[in-house]
Amino acid sequence: MTPIRIVRHPSPGVFRRRAEPWLLQHEAENNLVLGLAAQLETSMAGYKPPLYWATIERDRKIVG
């Protein structure tokens, strides 16, 4: 079995584009992450870098 990898994304926009289809499979459970990524893609006001955006992947498919 292929090992899992933690894939760090450089910005909320890159994270959102990669993870949104997976997150939307369970939208009610993931609405906070979806909302924060969309908001921070527009403005980082009120947040201090570095922010950590990552997915957990196996065989280039998101598992977490």
C-alpha positions in Angstrom: 0.0 0.0 0.0 1.2 3.5 -0.9 2.1 5.6 2.2 0.1 8.7 3.0 1.6 12.1 2.6 0.9 15.5 4.1 0.8 18.0 1.3 1.3 21.6 2.4 -0.3 24.3 0.2 1.2 27.8 -0.1 -2.1 29.7 0.1 -5.7 29.3 1.0 -6.6 29.6 -2.7 -4.4 26.8 -3.7 -5.7 24.7 -0.8 -9.3 25.5 -1.6 -8.9 24.6 -5.3 -7.3 21.2 -4.3 -9.5 20.3 -1.4 -12.9 21.8 -2.1 -14.3 18.8 -4.1 -13.4 16.5 -1.3 -14.6 18.8 1.4 -17.9 19.3 -0.3 -18.7 15.6 -0.1 -19.5 16.3 3.6 -20.3 20.0 3.4 -22.0 20.4 6.7 -19.0 18.9 8.5 -16.5 21.0 6.6 -18.3 24.3 6.3 -15.9 26.1 8.7 -12.8 25.1 6.7 -14.5 25.9 3.4 -15.6 29.4 4.7 -12.3 30.3 6.2 -10.4 29.3 3.0 -12.8 31.4 0.9 -12.5 34.4 3.2 -8.8 34.2 3.6 -8.3 33.9 -0.2 -9.8 37.4 -0.4 -8.3 39.0 2.7 -5.9 37.9 5.4 -6.9 40.8 7.7 -7.0 39.7 11.3 -4.7 36.7 10.8 -1.0 36.5 11.2 1.1 34.3 9.0 2.2 31.6 8.7 -1.1 29.9 8.2 -0.9 26.1 7.6 -3.0 24.7 4.8 -2.6 21.0 4.1 -4.2 17.9 2.8 -3.5 14.3 3.6 -3.1 12.3 0.4 -2.5 8.7 -0.8 -1.9 8.0 -4.5 -2.6 11.7 -5.2 -6.1 11.4 -3.8 -7.2 13.3 -0.7 -8.0 11.2 2.3 -8.1 14.0 4.9 
